[in-house]
Amino acid sequence: MSKMIGAGISAKAETESQGKGIAYWTVTLLLAAAITLSGIGQLMQLGGNIELVTNLGYPLYVMTILGIWKVLGAVALVVPGFPRLKEWAHAGIFFLMTGAAFSHALANDSGFSIILPLSYAALNIASWALRPKSRRL
């Protein structure tokens, strides 16, 4: 009887762990895709990025810097290994997205310009919280 209970608990723990892994990769890949596309848009100066940056009062070269860091951060999140680099990438994405939200808020931009970076920050927090032990320090 105790073997059956132990096996049931083990199967339940394995299912929960597998579900957590699926949730982690879903959130992380969504975050990486969003950050990559945003970074490429900034590097190529597409989709109104020029107006967005100039309306915030930043120089245009900021788009190149942010675009490069976004693409590198997204790559760092999905490549195997390098747990310390992943921690830095998560921290950088969090500061980048909350900084963008504050910049838009202080520039009296619309709600979407504030909500979008905050939603990316929330995805980033979820990815960090769900990460498996192999991706932790």
Backbone hydrogen bonds, N-H to C=O, Kabsch-Sander energy under -0.5 kcal/mol:
donor,donor_aa,acceptor,acceptor_aa,energy
5,I,1,M,-2.0
6,G,2,S,-2.6
7,A,3,K,-2.3
8,G,4,M,-2.1
9,I,5,I,-2.4
10,S,6,G,-2.3
11,A,7,A,-2.5
12,K,8,G,-2.1
13,A,9,I,-2.4
14,E,10,S,-2.2
15,T,11,A,-2.2
16,E,12,K,-2.4
17,S,13,A,-2.4
18,Q,14,E,-2.4
19,G,15,T,-2.5
20,K,16,E,-2.3
21,G,17,S,-2.0
22,I,18,Q,-2.3
23,A,19,G,-2.4
24,Y,20,K,-2.6
25,W,21,G,-2.5
26,T,22,I,-2.3
27,V,23,A,-2.5
28,T,24,Y,-2.9
29,L,25,W,-2.5
30,L,26,T,-1.9
31,L,27,V,-2.6
32,A,28,T,-3.0
33,A,29,L,-2.4
34,A,30,L,-2.4
35,I,31,L,-2.8
36,T,32,A,-2.4
37,L,33,A,-2.7
38,S,34,A,-2.2
39,G,35,I,-2.5
40,I,36,T,-2.8
41,G,37,L,-2.4
42,Q,38,S,-2.0
43,L,39,G,-2.5
44,M,40,I,-2.5
45,Q,42,Q,-0.5
46,L,41,G,-2.8
49,N,46,L,-1.4
52,L,48,G,-2.3
53,V,49,N,-2.6
54,T,50,I,-2.5
55,N,51,E,-2.5
56,L,52,L,-1.2
57,G,53,V,-0.6
57,G,54,T,-0.7
58,Y,53,V,-2.1
62,V,59,P,-1.6
63,M,60,L,-1.6
64,T,60,L,-0.6
65,I,61,Y,-1.7
66,L,62,V,-3.0
67,G,63,M,-2.6
68,I,64,T,-2.2
69,W,65,I,-2.2
70,K,66,L,-2.5
71,V,67,G,-2.2
72,L,68,I,-2.5
73,G,69,W,-2.5
74,A,70,K,-2.4
75,V,71,V,-2.1
76,A,72,L,-2.3
77,L,73,G,-1.5
78,V,74,A,-1.1
78,V,75,V,-0.6
79,V,75,V,-1.9
86,K,82,F,-1.9
87,E,83,P,-2.0
88,W,84,R,-2.1
89,A,85,L,-2.4
90,H,86,K,-2.7
91,A,87,E,-2.4
92,G,88,W,-2.9
93,I,89,A,-2.6
94,F,90,H,-2.3
95,F,91,A,-2.6
96,L,92,G,-2.6
97,M,93,I,-2.7
98,T,94,F,-2.5
99,G,95,F,-2.2
100,A,96,L,-2.0
101,A,97,M,-2.2
102,F,98,T,-2.4
103,S,99,G,-2.4
104,H,100,A,-2.4
105,A,101,A,-2.3
106,L,102,F,-2.8
107,A,103,S,-1.3
108,N,105,A,-1.3
109,D,104,H,-2.7
114,I,110,S,-0.6
114,I,111,G,-0.9
115,I,111,G,-3.1
116,L,112,F,-2.4
118,L,114,I,-1.4
119,S,115,I,-2.4
120,Y,116,L,-1.9
121,A,117,P,-2.1
122,A,118,L,-2.1
123,L,119,S,-2.3
124,N,120,Y,-2.3
125,I,121,A,-2.2
126,A,122,A,-2.5
127,S,123,L,-2.7
128,W,124,N,-2.4
129,A,125,I,-2.6
130,L,126,A,-2.1
131,R,127,S,-0.7
131,R,128,W,-0.7
135,R,132,P,-1.9
136,R,133,K,-1.6
